[in-house]
Amino acid sequence: MLLERREDFMKPFRELQREIDRIFEDFFTPVTRKSTVYSYLPDIDVYETNDSVVIEVEVPGMDKKDFEVKVEDGLLRISGEKKLEREKENRNYKVVERCYGKFERTLSLPEYVEADKVKAKYEDGVLTITLPKKEDKKAKVVDVKIE
């Protein structure tokens, strides 16, 4: 009976040891994330200013020629491809965690933006798309006199 209690007591420790062994085994085994069409979705932030709606897309390691930005039928389509370049010599990859592949993000445009005046720029790994607001939808600021 004492032996059974000891076995019950040791069970969580044996499970923990097996998990630690598995983690270290996995760490030293080559890993690759497989990418299929549109499996890579870059993170975005969308915010408004008084004059525009701004979309920032986080896509480090790309070139501006790798993107396509289109406005059609009230939708903004952002697409591109982050290419995997492993052709460099003297690299024996063990772990690859960065995401690669084609992507497409589609966002509905608010009615109050001027779709024909959209601008985009790519700098420091961030694609910034600026959608100007229509003149009548821009925030109006009125100073109120306090008595």
C-alpha positions as CSV (number, residue, x, y, z in Angstrom):
1,M,0.0,0.0,0.0
2,L,2.9,2.4,0.8
3,L,4.4,1.6,-2.6
4,E,1.1,2.5,-4.4
5,R,1.0,5.9,-2.6
6,R,4.6,6.5,-3.6
7,E,3.8,5.7,-7.3
8,D,0.8,8.1,-7.2
9,F,3.1,10.7,-5.7
10,M,5.7,10.3,-8.4
11,K,3.3,10.2,-11.4
12,P,3.2,14.0,-12.0
13,F,7.0,14.2,-11.8
14,R,7.4,11.5,-14.4
15,E,4.9,13.3,-16.7
16,L,6.8,16.5,-16.2
17,Q,10.1,14.8,-17.1
18,R,8.6,13.4,-20.3
19,E,7.3,16.8,-21.3
20,I,10.7,18.4,-20.7
21,D,12.4,15.7,-22.7
22,R,9.9,16.3,-25.6
23,I,10.5,20.0,-25.5
24,F,14.3,19.6,-25.8
25,E,13.9,17.0,-28.5
26,D,11.6,19.2,-30.5
27,F,14.0,22.2,-30.0
28,F,16.9,20.4,-31.7
29,T,14.8,19.0,-34.5
30,P,14.5,21.1,-37.7
31,V,11.2,22.9,-37.9
32,T,9.6,24.7,-40.8
33,R,6.2,26.4,-40.9
34,K,4.5,25.4,-44.1
35,S,2.8,28.2,-45.9
36,T,-0.2,27.8,-48.2
37,V,-1.9,30.5,-50.2
38,Y,-3.1,33.3,-47.9
39,S,-1.9,31.5,-44.8
40,Y,0.3,34.5,-43.9
41,L,-1.8,37.4,-42.6
42,P,0.2,40.4,-41.6
43,D,-1.0,42.3,-38.5
44,I,-2.8,45.6,-39.1
45,D,-3.8,48.7,-37.1
46,V,-6.6,51.0,-38.3
47,Y,-7.1,54.4,-36.8
48,E,-8.7,57.8,-37.6
49,T,-7.4,61.3,-37.5
50,N,-9.5,64.5,-38.2
51,D,-8.6,64.3,-41.9
52,S,-8.2,60.6,-42.7
53,V,-8.5,56.9,-41.9
54,V,-5.0,55.3,-41.6
55,I,-4.2,51.6,-42.0
56,E,-0.8,50.4,-41.0
57,V,0.2,46.9,-42.1
58,E,3.2,45.3,-40.4
59,V,5.3,43.5,-43.2
60,P,9.0,43.6,-42.4
61,G,11.5,42.2,-44.8
62,M,9.6,43.0,-47.9
63,D,10.1,45.5,-50.8
64,K,7.4,47.9,-51.9
65,K,7.3,46.1,-55.3
66,D,6.0,43.0,-53.5
67,F,2.6,44.7,-52.6
68,E,-0.5,45.5,-54.5
69,V,-3.1,47.9,-53.1
70,K,-6.4,48.3,-54.9
71,V,-9.7,50.1,-54.2
72,E,-12.8,48.7,-55.9
73,D,-16.5,48.6,-55.0
74,G,-16.0,50.0,-51.6
75,L,-13.3,47.6,-50.6
76,L,-9.6,48.1,-50.0
77,R,-7.5,45.0,-51.1
78,I,-4.0,44.7,-49.8
79,S,-2.1,41.7,-51.2
80,G,1.5,40.6,-51.6
81,E,4.0,37.9,-51.1
82,K,6.7,37.6,-48.5
83,K,9.2,35.3,-50.2
84,L,11.3,32.7,-48.4
85,E,14.9,33.2,-49.5
86,R,17.1,30.3,-48.3
87,E,19.5,30.2,-51.2
88,K,22.3,31.7,-49.1
89,E,25.3,29.5,-48.6
90,N,26.6,28.3,-45.3
91,R,23.2,28.3,-43.7
92,N,22.0,25.0,-42.1
93,Y,18.6,26.1,-40.8
94,K,17.4,24.3,-37.6
95,V,14.4,26.4,-36.8
96,V,12.3,28.6,-39.1
97,E,9.6,30.6,-37.3
98,R,9.1,33.6,-39.5
99,C,6.0,33.4,-41.8
100,Y,6.3,33.5,-45.5
101,G,3.8,33.2,-48.4
102,K,1.1,35.1,-50.2
103,F,-1.4,37.1,-48.3
104,E,-4.5,39.2,-49.0
105,R,-6.4,41.5,-46.6
106,T,-9.7,43.0,-47.7
107,L,-11.3,45.8,-45.7
108,S,-14.6,47.5,-46.2
109,L,-14.2,51.3,-46.7
110,P,-16.3,53.7,-44.8
111,E,-18.6,55.8,-47.1
112,Y,-17.0,59.0,-45.9
113,V,-13.5,58.4,-47.4
114,E,-12.4,59.6,-50.9
115,A,-11.5,56.3,-52.5
116,D,-9.8,58.0,-55.5
117,K,-7.3,59.8,-53.3
118,V,-5.9,56.9,-51.4
119,K,-2.1,57.0,-50.8
120,A,0.3,54.3,-49.7
121,K,3.9,54.3,-48.6
122,Y,6.3,51.6,-47.3
123,E,8.9,52.5,-44.7
124,D,10.7,50.6,-42.0
125,G,8.7,47.4,-42.5
126,V,5.3,49.1,-42.3
127,L,3.0,49.7,-45.2
128,T,0.9,52.8,-44.4
129,I,-2.3,53.5,-46.4
130,T,-4.0,56.8,-45.9
131,L,-7.6,57.3,-46.9
132,P,-8.6,61.0,-46.9
133,K,-12.0,61.8,-45.5
134,K,-14.6,63.7,-47.6
135,E,-14.5,67.4,-46.8
136,D,-18.0,67.4,-45.2
137,K,-17.1,64.4,-42.9
138,K,-13.9,65.9,-41.5
139,A,-14.1,66.7,-37.8
140,K,-14.9,70.3,-37.2
141,V,-13.5,71.9,-34.1
142,V,-15.4,74.7,-32.4
143,D,-13.8,76.7,-29.6
144,V,-16.4,77.3,-26.8
145,K,-15.9,80.3,-24.7
146,I,-16.1,79.5,-21.0
147,E,-17.8,82.2,-18.9
